[in-house]
Amino acid sequence: MTSKKPYGNEPEHVVVPPKSHGEKLDYTYIIGGILLWGLIGWGLDNLLDTGWILFAALPVGAVCGYFLARHHQRHGRLDGGKQQ
C-alpha cells in the first residue's frame, strides 16, 4: 500500500537550510584585518623608527576586513564550500 503524494515527485519532508552565521564571519574578517594591518604597521614603525604608521594601519585593516566580508557574502559558494 502506497500513499499518493499530492505533487508527484516532491519529498514528504521539508529541508530547511541551517541559519547563516554571516554576522560572526563579518566580525572575524574585520578583527583579522585590524590584527594583520596592525602587525604590519607595528613592524614598519620599528623598522623606520616612527610612531604613526601603526595608527594609520589600524583603520586600513578595518576597512579591508569589511570589504573582504562583503565580497565573501556576495560571491561565497552556495554549497557551503563542499567539493564533489
N, C-alpha and C positions, 0 to 999 in steps of 0.2 A: 504494500500500500504506500503510495507516494502522495504527498500533498502537492497541490498545484500552487505554483508560485504566480503571483499576480502579474509580474512584469517579465516573464521569460527567464533569462539567464542571470538575473541580478542575485547577489548573495542574500541570505536570510539575515545577516547581521550587518551592522554599520561599523565601518572602521573610522575612528576619529584620530587624526594625526596628533602627536604629542604637542603640548604647548611650547612655543618657541621661547628660548631664553635669550632673545636678542638684546634686551636691556643690559644683562650681565656682560654679554660679549662686547657691547659698546664701551662699558667702563673698563674692561680689560684692555682693549686697544688704546684707550686714552691714557690709562695709567702706564701701560707699556711704552707708549710714545714718550711720555714725560720722563720715565726712567732711562730710556735709551738716549734721548737727546740731552738729558741732564748729565749722564755719564760722559757723553761726547763733549759737552760744554765744560765739564769739570776737567777733563783731560786737556782740552785746549787752553783752559785757564792756567793749568800747571805748566804746560809746555811753553806758552807765550808770556807767562808771568803777568797776567791781567786779572781782573776781578769782576768783569762784567759779562763775559761770554756765557757763563752758566745761567745767569738770569735772563739772557736773551734766548737761550736754547730751550728753556722750560716751556714757554708758550708755543714755541715752534713745535715741540714734541706733542703738546696737547692738540694743536690744530692738525698735525699729521695723523695722529691717532684717530681723531674724529673723522677725517676724510677717509681713512682706511676702513673704519667701521661702516660708514655709509656705502662705500664701494662694495664691501663684503655683503651687506644687506641687499644691495641691488643686483649683484652678479653672483651671489652664492649658489652652490649646487642645490638643486631641488631634491635630490635623492639622499641628502644627508652626508654626502661625501663617500658613499659606498661605491666601490668599483665592482664590475661584474666579471 
